[in-house]
Each structure stands twice: as structure tokens, then as C-alpha cells.
């Protein structure tokens, strides 16, 4: 669920934030509680000052992890504010409270609270507030799989906009498209909302593509396909490129490697690409191939990119090509070649004074040393990367995972036969099965066999179920247990 709208920072909240950041969360809470009591003593339980102080206390409770008490304080503040707050201010508080309920996992009560308050709005006098509330309700019902109510609310939200096609209108239209796909894959996302102006299509594309972090990727992939067809029909070349790039990302999230590789190869081989544009897409194609476990073809594409960079130099692309190719060579067990490319990549990064990239190479070298059983050297490299990289950096996470395994005296799983077999089977099955079904596939090993648990966005038909079982059997045959020869 999206983050609740951040509050305006009153002096009390600014002081509380300073205390929390200095490690004095208890003092921040004590100060807020004291202010609530003072406000009650000065003006009674229902004063404006009590409303302000309870609202501030609610935010500080939320920030310090006291969700249940925070929601109680928000509820009390709303009841107090209803008597004197202007309708837009009051309704914004209701929206904040509902979103916080949703963040706490109480989707049903979040929808109930918002819908009950919505019914009290004067009819037709606050259409933008209605549109905002109904948009949020549509999402809440979608996340509860109440598709009929979700569709009803998003249609109502769009109706509130009337003929005004603002940014919020297109945000609602993007959500409506996703809801329609959740109801039926055959629904056209945008058929009954003709877009007459190029700028409208651009606004729609922005709205659709910004949904990726919170959307169901299966439904979003279907919406993006419709959007791409719309852009192609309108011959909006810049938008086509942008939508294709995001489509490739979503296909990657779903593990649909075959479709993703086909799309990226089509983009790479299209006319009008610049020299360096071709190299960037070749590197992207190589990465897609590596993630699909087609290591030999991925290596050839990296070599193509490196050869092209010998003709026209780009420090940034040279680093990217050498670093990514070295990671692949490490995965292939070609450690000597990987070390050489890592060293060249580090030199590229030093030449550009790019410390972050230097540290990423250091972490990757640490992992490679572990793979070579040169544990002491590997630990030194890992430590340097962990201490220097931001914690959220993916290469920091990789270095930290290997570090923690070694501290616990556990084996690195990069070449573990069961783990690698699971990766290969999962990649094959998700890539080959029909799109529009599975979000992901979880596999567990019981000592003799894999157990398969799909997360389906749509229920497969009997024919699709049979096809999935055939894919699993074929993948298990093609990637046998190391103690078992292919039959």
C-alpha cells in the first residue's frame, strides 16, 4: 500500500524528529503526551489544540513503531476535528488515517472507514476529494480481491473528473486498466477512453509505468502490452522505446526470460540506434541471457560489446561491460579470466574517480575469492565492500550474504548442486509457460524431490495445468540430479 501522505511538520513534530534521530524516542513520546494533557487541561477534550496535539502524538507513535496506539490517537483526533475543520482538511485527515490502517494490514477497516466518511460529503460539491477517495478505495478493494467493488469505485473516480483530463485522471485510468485485466485477460485496457492528443498518451504512459512498484506484475504486463500496441498504432516512437524498456523489466520480474530476450533483441536490432545505444542494448541482452542461464550466448554478446568498445571508447560502458562479463565468468567457474576483467573494470572506475564502482568490484572479487577457496583474501575484500557501500546496494547485499554464511561456517550456495538445479528448473518453467498466469515459483527440496508452489495471479485451466506439469518433467529431465543420469 502506498505511504500515507506526510504530515505538515509542526514545531512539536520537528522537535520530536530531532529527538528520535538522536536516539531519544522515549523523550519525544513523553513530550507529546505531556502536550496533550496540557491542552486538555487548558481547553477541554474537544478543543482545536487537543486535536493538533493528538494528531502530532499519533504521528510520533507511528514513527516509533507503536502502530496500535497511533491509530487510536488518529481516530480520536478525527472525531474531535470533525466539529470545526474545513471539509478538505478534515477529509485529508481521514485519508491519512485510512492509508495508515492499510499500511498496518487492516485493509477491510481502511476501506470501511474511508467509505463511511465519503458518504457524508455534500453531493457534487467536492468532486476532486471524491475522486481521490474513490481511487484509494478502488486500490483497497483490489488488494482484497473484491474486483467488482474495485471496478465500481474506479469508474466512479473517473466520473468525478468529468471532462478534466488531469494527471490524476490518467493515474485513475491506469489503475482501471489493471483492474480490468484482473477481471479478464481479454479486456482491452483503454478501448472506451479514446486519447485524442499526443500529450494524453504521454501522461497515460507515465501513469501506467509508475505503477510497477505496487502493482501485480502479471496484470501490469498485460496492461503494458495494450499500452505498447496503442503507442505503435499512434507511431509515437519515443514512447514505444520507453514502454518496451519497462515491459522488459516486468518480464524479468516474472521470470519470462524467453519473451524478455526476444523483446530486447528486437530493440537492439531496430533501426536508428546510435553506436553506443547499440552497445548498451547488447549489454542488456547479455544480462537477460545470463539471467536465463544461457551463459555461452551471454558471453558472446559481452564479447561483441567489448569488441565494439575497442572501436569507440566509453569509460562508463567499458566498466559496465567488463564488470558484468566478469560476474558471468565467475558464475561459469572461469575464475582466472574473471579476475583479469575485474581488474580492468576497477581501473576503469579508478580512472573516472568512481569510488562506488571500485567498491562493487571489491565485493565481487571477494565473492570470487570465496569461490576459489581463498577465504582470508575473500573476507578482506568483502569487509571493505560492506563498510563502503550503501546497505541497500545490491552488491553490498551480495557481499553481506557471503560474509554471514562464512561467519556461520556455512557453504556458499553459488555452486551448490541442489540450489543451482532449482534455479535452472525454475528459470526454464517460468520462461516456457504461458504468460498471464504465475507471479513466481517457490521450490523446496525434501531430500529426494522438489516440491513446487506457484503463486498464480489467475487460475490455470486444466490444459494449462497439464502443460505446466509437462514443463516441470522436461526441466527435471534436462537438469538431472548430480547423482542421476538423464534417462
C-alpha positions as CSV (number, residue, x, y, z in Angstrom):
1,X,0.0,0.0,0.0
2,X,1.3,3.5,-0.8
3,X,2.7,5.5,2.0
4,X,0.3,7.8,3.8
5,X,0.6,11.5,3.0
6,X,3.4,13.0,5.1
7,X,2.1,15.5,7.7
8,X,2.9,19.1,7.8
9,X,5.7,19.5,10.3
10,X,4.5,21.5,13.3
11,X,7.1,22.7,15.8
12,X,6.2,19.7,18.0
13,X,6.9,17.2,15.2
14,X,10.1,18.9,14.3
15,X,11.3,18.7,17.8
16,X,10.2,15.0,18.0
17,X,12.1,14.2,14.8
18,X,15.2,15.7,16.2
19,X,14.9,13.6,19.4
20,X,14.2,10.4,17.5
21,X,17.1,10.9,15.2
22,X,19.4,11.4,18.3
23,X,18.1,8.2,19.8
24,X,15.7,9.7,22.3
25,X,12.4,8.3,21.1
26,X,11.1,7.9,24.6
27,X,11.7,11.6,25.3
28,X,9.9,12.5,22.1
29,X,6.9,10.5,23.1
30,X,6.9,11.8,26.7
31,X,6.9,15.4,25.4
32,X,4.0,14.8,23.1
33,X,1.9,13.1,25.8
34,X,2.6,16.0,28.1
35,X,1.4,18.5,25.5
36,X,-1.9,16.5,25.0
37,X,-2.5,16.7,28.8
38,X,-1.7,20.4,28.9
39,X,-4.1,21.1,26.0
40,X,-6.9,19.1,27.7
41,X,-6.5,21.0,31.0
42,X,-6.5,24.3,29.2
43,X,-9.4,23.9,26.8
44,X,-11.2,20.6,27.5
45,X,-11.2,17.3,25.5
46,X,-12.7,18.8,22.3
47,X,-10.6,21.9,21.6
48,X,-8.6,22.6,18.4
49,X,-5.4,22.5,20.4
50,X,-6.2,19.0,21.6
51,X,-6.9,17.9,18.0
52,X,-3.5,19.3,16.9
53,X,-1.6,17.7,19.9
54,X,-3.3,14.3,19.5
55,X,-2.6,14.3,15.8
56,X,1.1,15.0,16.5
57,X,1.3,12.3,19.1
58,X,-0.3,9.9,16.6
59,X,2.5,10.6,14.1
60,X,5.3,10.2,16.7
61,X,3.7,6.9,17.9
62,X,3.7,5.7,14.3
63,X,7.3,6.7,13.6
64,X,8.4,4.9,16.8
65,X,6.7,1.7,15.9
66,X,3.6,2.0,18.2
67,X,1.1,1.3,15.4
68,X,-1.9,0.3,17.5
69,X,-1.8,3.2,19.9
70,X,-1.0,5.6,17.0
71,X,-4.2,4.5,15.2
72,X,-6.2,5.1,18.3
73,X,-4.9,8.6,18.6
74,X,-5.6,9.3,15.0
75,X,-9.2,8.1,15.4
76,X,-9.7,10.4,18.4
77,X,-8.2,13.3,16.6
78,X,-10.5,12.8,13.6
79,X,-13.6,12.7,15.9
80,X,-12.5,15.9,17.5
81,X,-11.7,17.7,14.3
82,X,-14.9,16.8,12.6
83,X,-16.7,19.6,14.5
84,X,-14.6,22.5,13.3
85,X,-12.1,21.6,10.5
86,X,-12.9,22.7,6.9
87,X,-14.1,19.8,4.8
88,X,-10.9,19.4,2.7
89,X,-8.6,19.5,5.8
90,X,-10.8,17.0,7.7
91,X,-11.1,14.7,4.7
92,X,-7.3,14.7,4.2
93,X,-7.0,13.5,7.8
94,X,-9.5,10.7,7.1
95,X,-7.4,9.7,4.0
96,X,-4.2,9.7,6.1
97,X,-5.9,7.5,8.8
98,X,-7.3,5.1,6.2
99,X,-3.9,4.7,4.5
100,X,-2.2,4.1,7.8
101,X,-4.8,1.4,8.6
102,X,-3.9,-0.2,5.3
103,X,-0.2,0.0,6.0
104,X,-0.9,-1.8,9.2
105,X,-2.5,-4.6,7.2
106,X,-6.1,-3.8,8.1
107,X,-7.4,-3.3,4.5
108,X,-11.0,-4.1,5.4
109,X,-11.3,-1.4,8.1
110,X,-9.3,1.1,6.0
111,X,-11.9,0.8,3.2
112,X,-14.8,0.8,5.7
113,X,-13.6,4.0,7.4
114,X,-12.9,5.9,4.1
115,X,-16.2,4.8,2.5
116,X,-18.3,5.8,5.5
117,X,-16.7,9.3,5.6
118,X,-17.1,9.6,1.9
119,X,-20.9,9.1,2.2
120,X,-21.0,12.2,4.5
121,X,-19.6,14.6,1.8
122,X,-22.1,17.0,0.3
123,X,-23.1,15.6,-3.0
124,X,-21.3,17.1,-6.0
125,X,-19.5,19.9,-4.0
126,X,-16.1,18.3,-3.6
127,X,-15.5,16.2,-6.7
128,X,-11.7,16.1,-6.5
129,X,-11.9,14.9,-2.9
130,X,-14.4,12.2,-4.1
131,X,-12.1,11.2,-6.9
132,X,-9.1,10.9,-4.6
133,X,-11.1,8.8,-2.0
134,X,-12.7,6.5,-4.7
135,X,-9.3,6.0,-6.3
136,X,-7.9,4.8,-2.9
137,X,-11.0,2.7,-2.3
138,X,-10.5,1.0,-5.7
139,X,-7.0,0.0,-4.7
140,X,-8.1,-1.2,-1.3
141,X,-10.8,-3.4,-2.8
142,X,-8.3,-4.6,-5.5
143,X,-5.9,-5.7,-2.8
144,X,-8.7,-7.6,-1.1
145,X,-9.6,-9.3,-4.5
146,X,-13.0,-7.6,-4.4
147,X,-12.9,-6.9,-8.1
148,X,-16.5,-5.9,-8.7
149,X,-16.3,-3.2,-6.0
150,X,-12.9,-2.1,-7.1
151,X,-14.1,-1.6,-10.7
152,X,-17.2,0.3,-9.4
153,X,-15.0,2.7,-7.4
154,X,-12.5,3.4,-10.1
155,X,-15.3,4.1,-12.6
156,X,-16.8,6.5,-10.0
157,X,-13.4,8.1,-9.6
158,X,-13.1,8.7,-13.3
159,X,-16.6,10.1,-13.5
160,X,-15.7,12.7,-10.8
161,X,-13.0,14.1,-13.1
162,X,-15.6,14.8,-15.8
163,X,-14.0,16.2,-18.9
164,X,-10.9,17.4,-17.0
165,X,-8.1,15.1,-18.0
166,X,-5.6,16.0,-15.3
167,X,-2.6,13.9,-14.1
168,X,-4.9,12.3,-11.5
169,X,-7.4,11.3,-14.2
170,X,-4.7,9.3,-16.0
171,X,-3.5,7.8,-12.7
172,X,-7.0,6.5,-12.2
173,X,-7.2,5.3,-15.8
174,X,-4.0,3.3,-15.3
175,X,-5.5,1.6,-12.2
176,X,-8.7,1.0,-14.1
177,X,-6.8,-0.8,-16.8
178,X,-5.1,-3.1,-14.2
179,X,-8.5,-3.9,-12.6
180,X,-10.0,-4.8,-16.0
181,X,-7.1,-7.2,-16.6
182,X,-7.6,-8.7,-13.2
183,X,-11.2,-9.4,-14.1
184,X,-10.3,-10.8,-17.5
185,X,-7.1,-11.0,-19.5
186,X,-9.2,-10.4,-22.7
187,X,-10.4,-7.0,-21.6
188,X,-8.8,-4.1,-23.7
189,X,-7.3,-1.7,-21.2
190,X,-8.1,1.6,-22.8
191,X,-10.8,0.9,-25.5
192,X,-13.5,3.0,-24.1
193,X,-11.3,6.1,-23.3
194,X,-10.1,7.4,-26.7
195,X,-7.0,9.6,-26.4
196,X,-7.0,12.4,-28.9
197,X,-3.8,14.3,-28.1
198,X,-0.2,13.1,-28.0
199,X,0.3,14.6,-24.6
200,X,-2.5,12.5,-23.3
201,X,-0.8,9.3,-24.4
202,X,2.4,10.5,-22.7
203,X,0.5,11.2,-19.4
204,X,-1.1,7.7,-19.6
205,X,2.2,6.0,-20.2
206,X,3.8,7.8,-17.2
207,X,0.8,6.7,-15.1
208,X,0.9,3.1,-16.2
209,X,4.7,2.7,-15.9
210,X,4.8,4.3,-12.4
211,X,2.5,1.5,-11.1
212,X,5.3,-1.1,-11.2
213,X,6.4,-0.9,-7.5
214,X,2.9,-1.6,-6.2
215,X,1.2,-3.5,-9.0
216,X,0.6,-7.2,-9.5
217,X,3.2,-7.7,-12.2
218,X,1.1,-10.3,-14.1
219,X,-1.8,-7.8,-14.7
220,X,0.6,-4.9,-15.3
221,X,2.4,-6.9,-18.0
222,X,-0.9,-7.2,-19.8
223,X,-1.7,-3.5,-19.4
224,X,1.8,-2.6,-20.7
225,X,1.2,-4.8,-23.8
226,X,-2.0,-2.9,-24.6
227,X,-0.2,0.4,-24.0
228,X,2.6,-0.6,-26.3
229,X,0.1,-1.5,-29.1
230,X,-1.5,1.9,-28.6
231,X,1.8,3.7,-28.9
232,X,2.7,1.6,-32.0
233,X,-0.7,2.5,-33.6
234,X,-0.1,6.2,-32.9
235,X,3.5,5.9,-34.2
236,X,4.9,7.6,-31.0
237,X,8.5,6.3,-31.4
238,X,9.9,7.8,-28.2
239,X,7.0,6.3,-26.2
240,X,7.4,2.9,-27.9
241,X,11.0,2.8,-26.8
242,X,10.2,3.8,-23.2
243,X,7.3,1.3,-22.9
244,X,9.3,-1.5,-24.4
245,X,12.1,-0.9,-21.8
246,X,9.6,-1.1,-18.9
247,X,7.9,-4.2,-20.5
248,X,11.3,-5.9,-20.5
249,X,11.7,-5.0,-16.8
250,X,8.3,-6.5,-15.9
251,X,9.0,-9.7,-17.9
252,X,12.2,-10.0,-15.9
253,X,10.4,-9.7,-12.6
254,X,8.1,-12.5,-13.8
255,X,10.9,-14.7,-14.9
256,X,9.6,-14.7,-18.5
257,X,13.1,-14.8,-19.9
258,X,12.3,-16.1,-23.4
259,X,9.8,-13.2,-24.0
260,X,12.2,-10.7,-22.5
261,X,15.2,-11.8,-24.6
262,X,13.1,-11.7,-27.8
263,X,12.0,-8.1,-26.9
264,X,15.4,-6.8,-26.0
265,X,16.9,-8.4,-29.1
266,X,14.2,-6.7,-31.2
267,X,15.1,-3.4,-29.6
268,X,18.8,-3.9,-30.1
269,X,18.4,-4.8,-33.8
270,X,16.0,-1.9,-34.6
271,X,17.0,0.9,-37.0
272,X,18.2,4.3,-35.9
273,X,20.2,3.3,-32.9
274,X,23.3,5.2,-32.1
275,X,26.6,3.4,-31.8
276,X,26.6,3.5,-28.0
277,X,22.9,2.8,-27.9
278,X,23.6,-0.5,-29.7
279,X,26.3,-1.3,-27.2
280,X,24.0,-0.5,-24.2
281,X,21.3,-2.8,-25.5
282,X,23.8,-5.5,-26.3
283,X,24.9,-5.4,-22.6
284,X,21.2,-5.5,-21.6
285,X,20.7,-8.5,-23.9
286,X,23.7,-10.3,-22.4
287,X,22.4,-9.7,-18.9
288,X,19.0,-11.1,-19.9
289,X,20.7,-14.2,-21.4
290,X,22.8,-14.7,-18.3
291,X,19.7,-14.5,-16.1
292,X,18.0,-17.1,-18.3
293,X,21.2,-19.3,-17.6
294,X,22.2,-19.2,-21.3
295,X,25.8,-18.5,-20.3
296,X,27.6,-19.3,-23.6
297,X,25.3,-16.9,-25.6
298,X,25.5,-14.3,-22.9
299,X,29.3,-14.5,-23.1
300,X,29.3,-14.0,-26.9
301,X,27.2,-10.9,-26.5
302,X,29.5,-9.4,-23.9
303,X,32.4,-10.1,-26.2
304,X,30.6,-8.3,-29.0
305,X,30.1,-5.3,-26.8
306,X,33.7,-5.3,-25.7
307,X,34.9,-5.6,-29.3
308,X,32.7,-2.6,-30.3
309,X,34.1,-0.6,-27.4
310,X,37.6,-1.1,-28.8
311,X,36.5,0.9,-31.8
312,X,34.7,3.7,-30.0
313,X,35.6,4.2,-26.3
314,X,33.3,5.0,-23.4
315,X,34.7,4.7,-19.9
316,X,31.2,4.1,-18.4
317,X,30.3,1.4,-20.9
318,X,33.7,-0.2,-20.7
319,X,33.3,-0.5,-16.9
320,X,29.8,-1.9,-17.3
321,X,30.8,-4.5,-19.9
322,X,33.9,-5.7,-18.1
323,X,32.2,-5.8,-14.7
324,X,29.1,-7.7,-15.9
325,X,31.2,-10.1,-18.1
326,X,33.5,-10.8,-15.1
327,X,30.4,-11.6,-12.9
328,X,29.3,-14.1,-15.6
329,X,32.7,-15.7,-15.9
330,X,32.7,-16.1,-12.1
331,X,29.3,-17.9,-12.4
332,X,30.8,-20.1,-15.1
333,X,33.7,-21.0,-12.9
334,X,36.2,-19.3,-15.2
335,X,38.0,-17.6,-12.3
336,X,41.3,-16.6,-14.0
337,X,39.5,-14.8,-16.8
338,X,37.1,-13.2,-14.4
339,X,39.9,-11.8,-12.2
340,X,41.5,-10.2,-15.3
341,X,38.3,-8.4,-16.2
342,X,37.5,-7.4,-12.7
343,X,41.0,-5.7,-12.5
344,X,40.3,-3.9,-15.8
345,X,36.9,-2.8,-14.6
346,X,38.5,-1.5,-11.4
347,X,41.0,0.5,-13.4
348,X,38.1,2.0,-15.4
349,X,36.4,3.0,-12.2
350,X,39.6,4.5,-10.7
351,X,40.1,6.5,-13.9
352,X,36.7,8.0,-13.5
353,X,37.2,8.5,-9.8
354,X,34.1,6.3,-9.2
355,X,34.6,5.0,-5.7
356,X,31.2,3.3,-5.6
357,X,32.1,1.2,-8.6
358,X,35.5,0.4,-7.2
359,X,33.8,-0.9,-4.0
360,X,31.4,-3.0,-6.1
361,X,34.3,-4.6,-7.9
362,X,36.0,-5.2,-4.5
363,X,32.9,-7.0,-3.2
364,X,32.6,-9.1,-6.4
365,X,36.3,-10.0,-6.1
366,X,35.6,-11.1,-2.5
367,X,32.9,-13.5,-3.7
368,X,35.2,-14.8,-6.4
369,X,37.9,-15.5,-3.8
370,X,35.5,-17.4,-1.7
371,X,34.6,-19.5,-4.8
372,X,38.4,-20.2,-5.2
373,X,38.6,-21.2,-1.5
374,X,40.9,-18.3,-0.8
375,X,38.8,-17.4,2.2
376,X,41.1,-15.0,4.0
377,X,41.5,-12.8,0.9
378,X,37.8,-13.0,0.2
379,X,36.9,-11.9,3.7
380,X,39.1,-8.9,3.4
381,X,37.6,-7.8,0.1
382,X,34.0,-8.4,1.5
383,X,34.7,-6.4,4.6
384,X,35.9,-3.4,2.5
385,X,32.8,-3.6,0.3
386,X,30.4,-3.9,3.2
387,X,31.9,-1.0,5.1
388,X,32.0,1.3,2.0
389,X,28.8,0.5,0.0
390,X,25.4,1.8,1.0
391,X,23.5,-1.1,2.7
392,X,20.7,-1.1,0.1
393,X,23.2,-1.5,-2.8
394,X,22.6,-5.0,-4.4
395,X,26.4,-5.7,-4.4
396,X,26.6,-4.8,-0.8
397,X,23.8,-7.3,-0.1
398,X,25.6,-10.0,-2.1
399,X,28.8,-9.3,-0.2
400,X,27.0,-9.3,3.2
401,X,25.2,-12.6,2.4
402,X,28.5,-14.3,1.7
403,X,30.1,-12.7,4.7
404,X,27.3,-14.0,7.0
405,X,27.5,-17.5,5.5
406,X,31.2,-17.7,6.3
407,X,30.7,-16.3,9.8
408,X,28.2,-19.1,10.4
409,X,30.6,-21.6,8.8
410,X,28.1,-22.5,6.1
411,X,28.9,-23.2,2.5
412,X,28.4,-20.6,-0.2
413,X,25.4,-21.8,-2.3
414,X,26.7,-20.4,-5.6
415,X,27.8,-23.8,-6.8
416,X,25.6,-26.0,-4.6
417,X,24.1,-28.6,-6.9
418,X,20.6,-28.6,-5.4
419,X,20.4,-24.8,-5.3
420,X,21.7,-24.4,-8.9
421,X,19.4,-27.2,-10.2
422,X,16.4,-25.4,-8.6
423,X,17.4,-22.1,-10.2
424,X,17.8,-23.8,-13.6
425,X,14.4,-25.7,-13.4
426,X,12.6,-22.5,-12.1
427,X,14.1,-20.4,-14.9
428,X,13.0,-23.0,-17.6
429,X,9.5,-23.5,-16.3
430,X,8.6,-19.8,-15.8
431,X,10.2,-18.9,-19.1
432,X,8.3,-21.5,-21.1
433,X,4.9,-21.5,-19.5
434,X,2.1,-19.3,-20.8
435,X,2.2,-15.6,-19.7
436,X,-0.5,-14.1,-17.6
437,X,-0.6,-16.9,-15.0
438,X,2.2,-17.1,-12.4
439,X,3.8,-14.3,-10.4
440,X,6.5,-16.6,-9.1
441,X,7.5,-20.2,-8.3
442,X,8.8,-21.4,-5.0
443,X,10.7,-24.7,-4.8
444,X,11.7,-26.7,-1.8
445,X,13.9,-29.9,-1.6
446,X,12.6,-32.7,0.6
447,X,15.8,-34.7,0.2
448,X,14.7,-36.7,-2.9
449,X,12.3,-34.5,-4.8
450,X,11.4,-30.8,-5.4
451,X,8.1,-29.6,-4.2
452,X,6.6,-26.8,-6.4
453,X,4.5,-23.9,-5.1
454,X,3.2,-21.5,-7.7
455,X,1.8,-18.1,-6.9
456,X,-0.8,-17.8,-9.5
457,X,-2.5,-14.5,-10.4
458,X,-5.0,-16.4,-12.5
459,X,-6.2,-20.0,-12.0
460,X,-4.8,-22.2,-14.8
461,X,-7.2,-24.2,-17.0
462,X,-6.9,-28.0,-16.9
463,X,-5.0,-27.8,-20.2
464,X,-2.6,-25.2,-18.8
465,X,-2.1,-27.3,-15.6
466,X,-1.2,-30.3,-17.8
467,X,1.3,-28.1,-19.8
468,X,2.9,-26.9,-16.6
469,X,3.4,-30.5,-15.4
470,X,4.9,-31.4,-18.7
471,X,7.3,-28.4,-18.4
472,X,8.4,-29.5,-14.9
473,X,9.0,-33.1,-16.0
474,X,11.0,-31.9,-19.1
475,X,13.1,-29.5,-17.0
476,X,13.8,-32.1,-14.4
477,X,14.9,-34.4,-17.2
478,X,17.2,-31.8,-18.8
479,X,18.7,-30.8,-15.4
480,X,19.1,-34.1,-13.6
481,X,20.3,-34.6,-10.0
482,X,24.1,-34.8,-10.0
483,X,23.8,-38.4,-8.7
484,X,21.4,-39.3,-11.5
485,X,22.0,-39.6,-15.3
486,X,19.4,-38.3,-17.8
487,X,17.1,-41.2,-18.6
